[in-house]
Amino acid sequence: MTSVNCPQCKKPVEWIETSQYRPFCSKNCQLIDLGEWANEEKSIPCGANKDQQTTKLPDIDIEDIEAMLSERSEDFFKE
């Protein structure tokens, strides 16, 4: 039988189908963990913070787009 430690309190938990809260030992530990994620105390590392990163889009207007499209052959739009 496989046993893992509860991610919250480190108590051993049997990894079986009847372990209702696995990998947690109890509903209480499961809710504490969920609360930490909701409060952003836990996160998955992903490099630079994407929310703070901004991308400068080129200054382009509809006339520029239409000019670029008119340069394309008719076959370009059929593929």
BAZA-667266 format. One line per 2 residues: their letters; for each residue x, y, z of N, C-alpha, C, CB. Coordinates in Angstrom, 2 decimals, m for minus. Glycine has a CB too. Example, Ala and Ser with C-alpha at 12.3 -4.5 7.8 and 13.67 -1.06 7.14 Angstrom:
<atoms>
as) 13.19:m5.69:7.80:12.30:m4.50:7.80:13.20:m3.30:7.80:11.31:m4.47:9.05; 12.85:m2.25:7.08:13.67:m1.06:7.14:12.90:0.03:7.87:14.08:m0.60:5.72
</atoms>
This chain:
<atoms>
mt) 0.84:m1.18:0.00:0.00:0.00:0.00:0.89:1.24:0.00:m0.96:0.00:1.22; 0.52:2.23:m0.81:1.30:3.46:m0.92:0.83:4.47:0.10:1.20:4.04:m2.34
sv) 1.78:5.14:0.70:1.46:6.17:1.68:2.19:7.45:1.28:1.87:5.71:3.12; 1.51:8.58:1.41:2.10:9.89:1.14:1.88:10.76:2.37:1.48:10.56:m0.14
nc) 2.64:11.83:2.46:2.44:12.76:3.57:1.47:13.85:3.14:3.79:13.39:4.02; 0.57:14.18:4.03:m0.38:15.27:3.79:0.43:16.53:3.49:m1.34:15.48:5.02
pq) 0.13:17.22:2.38:0.89:18.42:2.04:0.76:19.53:3.09:0.43:18.94:0.71; m0.27:19.48:3.90:m0.51:20.54:4.88:0.14:20.23:6.23:m1.99:20.75:5.07
ck) m0.21:19.08:6.82:0.27:18.78:8.17:1.33:17.69:8.22:m0.89:18.36:9.03; 1.62:17.08:7.08:2.65:16.04:6.93:2.28:14.70:7.55:3.93:16.51:7.54
kp) 1.05:14.53:7.99:0.58:13.25:8.54:0.50:12.23:7.40:m0.81:13.41:9.24; 0.90:10.96:7.63:0.82:9.95:6.57:m0.63:9.70:6.13:1.46:8.63:7.05
ve) m0.80:9.58:4.82:m2.13:9.32:4.24:m1.99:8.12:3.31:m2.69:10.59:3.48; m2.88:7.15:3.47:m2.88:5.99:2.57:m3.42:6.42:1.21:m3.72:4.82:3.16
wi) m2.69:6.11:0.15:m3.10:6.49:m1.21:m3.96:5.37:m1.78:m1.87:6.77:m2.13; m5.21:5.35:m1.33:m6.17:4.35:m1.81:m7.46:5.07:m2.20:m6.44:3.25:m0.72
et) m8.27:4.40:m2.98:m9.49:5.01:m3.50:m10.43:5.48:m2.40:m10.20:4.02:m4.38; m10.43:4.83:m1.27:m11.34:5.20:m0.19:m10.83:6.37:0.65:m11.58:4.02:0.71
sq) m9.60:6.84:0.40:m9.08:8.02:1.09:m9.72:9.25:0.46:m7.50:8.09:1.01; m10.79:9.70:1.05:m11.66:10.71:0.47:m10.94:12.04:0.18:m12.81:10.97:1.40
yr) m9.99:12.44:0.99:m9.38:13.75:0.83:m7.94:13.69:0.31:m9.40:14.48:2.15; m7.53:12.54:m0.19:m6.14:12.41:m0.63:m5.76:13.47:m1.63:m5.90:11.04:m1.24
pf) m4.63:14.04:m1.60:m3.48:13.67:m0.77:m3.54:14.25:0.64:m2.22:14.13:m1.43; m4.65:14.92:1.00:m4.77:15.49:2.34:m5.32:14.45:3.30:m5.67:16.72:2.33
cs) m5.04:14.64:4.59:m5.51:13.68:5.58:m6.96:13.96:6.01:m4.60:13.70:6.80; m7.41:15.19:5.80:m8.75:15.56:6.26:m9.31:16.71:5.44:m8.72:15.93:7.76
kn) m10.59:16.96:5.61:m11.24:18.09:4.96:m10.62:19.40:5.45:m12.78:18.07:5.24; m10.27:19.45:6.72:m9.67:20.65:7.30:m8.37:21.01:6.58:m9.42:20.45:8.80
cq) m7.48:20.05:6.39:m6.22:20.31:5.69:m6.47:20.69:4.23:m5.30:19.07:5.76; m7.46:20.08:3.63:m7.81:20.41:2.24:m8.28:21.86:2.14:m8.91:19.45:1.72
li) m9.11:22.30:3.06:m9.62:23.67:3.04:m8.55:24.71:3.37:m10.77:23.81:4.03; m7.63:24.35:4.27:m6.51:25.26:4.57:m5.68:25.48:3.31:m5.63:24.70:5.71
dl) m5.39:24.40:2.60:m4.61:24.49:1.37:m5.35:25.33:0.32:m4.32:23.09:0.82; m6.64:25.09:0.16:m7.44:25.86:m0.80:m7.42:27.35:m0.45:m8.88:25.33:m0.83
ge) m7.53:27.66:0.82:m7.48:29.05:1.27:m6.15:29.71:0.95:m7.75:29.13:2.75; m5.06:28.96:1.08:m3.73:29.51:0.75:m3.63:29.83:m0.74:m2.63:28.52:1.17
wa) m4.19:28.96:m1.58:m4.19:29.23:m3.03:m5.06:30.45:m3.32:m4.69:28.00:m3.82; m6.24:30.53:m2.68:m7.16:31.64:m2.93:m6.56:32.97:m2.49:m8.48:31.39:m2.20
ne) m5.78:32.96:m1.41:m5.12:34.18:m0.92:m3.80:34.46:m1.64:m4.87:34.07:0.58; m3.51:33.65:m2.65:m2.29:33.77:m3.45:m1.03:33.63:m2.61:m2.28:35.10:m4.17
ek) m1.13:32.86:m1.51:0.05:32.54:m0.72:0.85:31.44:m1.41:m0.34:32.10:0.71; 0.20:30.68:m2.25:0.84:29.64:m3.05:0.62:29.99:m4.52:0.27:28.22:m2.71
si) 1.58:29.61:m5.35:1.44:29.83:m6.78:2.35:28.86:m7.52:1.78:31.29:m7.16; 2.10:28.70:m8.79:2.94:27.86:m9.64:3.93:28.78:m10.33:2.08:27.04:m10.68
pc) 5.24:28.54:m10.13:6.23:29.41:m10.74:6.13:29.37:m12.27:7.64:29.01:m10.30; 6.19:30.54:m12.89:6.07:30.59:m14.34:7.01:31.63:m14.93:4.64:30.89:m14.75
ga) 8.11:31.91:m14.28:9.03:32.90:m14.79:8.55:34.29:m14.47:9.21:32.74:m16.29; 8.72:35.21:m15.39:8.31:36.60:m15.18:6.81:36.67:m14.97:8.74:37.49:m16.37
nk) 6.39:37.60:m14.16:4.97:37.79:m13.91:4.30:38.30:m15.17:4.74:38.76:m12.72; 3.50:37.48:m15.79:2.86:37.82:m17.06:1.87:38.97:m16.93:2.15:36.60:m17.63
dq) 1.25:39.11:m15.73:0.28:40.19:m15.54:0.94:41.56:m15.59:m0.45:40.01:m14.22; 2.19:41.64:m15.14:2.87:42.93:m15.10:3.62:43.22:m16.40:3.83:42.96:m13.94
qt) 3.74:42.21:m17.22:4.47:42.37:m18.46:3.52:42.94:m19.52:5.07:41.03:m18.93; 3.93:44.01:m20.16:3.10:44.59:m21.20:3.83:44.50:m22.53:2.74:46.06:m20.88
tk) 3.08:44.34:m23.55:3.64:44.25:m24.89:3.21:45.48:m25.67:3.18:42.94:m25.60; 4.17:46.17:m26.23:3.88:47.35:m27.03:3.46:46.89:m28.41:5.10:48.32:m27.10
lp) 2.23:47.19:m28.76:1.73:46.84:m30.08:2.13:47.95:m31.05:0.20:46.63:m30.06; 2.37:47.58:m32.29:2.75:48.61:m33.26:1.59:49.58:m33.50:3.19:47.97:m34.59
di) 1.95:50.83:m33.74:0.94:51.82:m34.09:0.52:51.57:m35.54:1.46:53.29:m33.90; m0.66:51.00:m35.70:m1.13:50.64:m37.03:m2.63:50.93:m37.07:m0.84:49.13:m37.36
di) m3.09:51.45:m38.17:m4.51:51.74:m38.28:m5.12:50.93:m39.42:m4.75:53.25:m38.49; m6.39:51.07:m39.61:m7.12:50.25:m40.58:m6.59:50.45:m42.00:m8.61:50.57:m40.54
ed) m6.17:51.65:m42.32:m5.65:51.90:m43.67:m4.36:51.10:m43.91:m5.38:53.40:m43.88; m3.52:51.03:m42.89:m2.28:50.24:m43.01:m2.60:48.76:m43.20:m1.39:50.45:m41.77
ie) m3.58:48.28:m42.46:m3.97:46.87:m42.58:m4.52:46.60:m43.96:m5.01:46.50:m41.50; m5.38:47.48:m44.45:m5.95:47.29:m45.79:m4.86:47.31:m46.85:m7.00:48.37:m46.08
am) m3.85:48.17:m46.70:m2.75:48.23:m47.66:m1.96:46.93:m47.66:m1.82:49.42:m47.34; m1.71:46.39:m46.47:m0.97:45.12:m46.39:m1.78:43.99:m47.03:m0.64:44.77:m44.92
ls) m3.07:43.96:m46.79:m3.91:42.91:m47.35:m4.00:43.02:m48.87:m5.31:42.97:m46.73; m4.02:44.24:m49.37:m4.12:44.41:m50.83:m2.86:43.94:m51.55:m4.39:45.87:m51.17
er) m1.74:43.87:m50.83:m0.49:43.39:m51.42:m0.48:41.88:m51.58:0.70:43.83:m50.57; m1.38:41.19:m50.88:m1.43:39.72:m50.94:m2.19:39.28:m52.17:m2.10:39.15:m49.67
se) m1.78:38.15:m52.72:m2.50:37.61:m53.87:m3.80:36.98:m53.40:m1.63:36.56:m54.64; m4.73:36.80:m54.30:m6.02:36.19:m53.98:m5.85:34.79:m53.44:m6.92:36.16:m55.19
df) m4.83:34.07:m53.90:m4.58:32.70:m53.45:m4.24:32.65:m51.96:m3.45:32.08:m54.27; m3.66:33.71:m51.44:m3.26:33.77:m50.04:m4.45:33.54:m49.12:m2.60:35.11:m49.73
fk) m5.63:34.05:m49.48:m6.80:33.96:m48.64:m7.58:32.67:m48.83:m7.68:35.11:m48.90; m7.20:31.85:m49.81:m7.93:30.61:m50.08:m7.30:29.43:m49.36:m7.97:30.34:m51.59
e) m6.12:29.56:m48.84:m5.43:28.43:m48.19:m5.89:28.21:m46.80:m3.96:28.64:m48.19
</atoms>
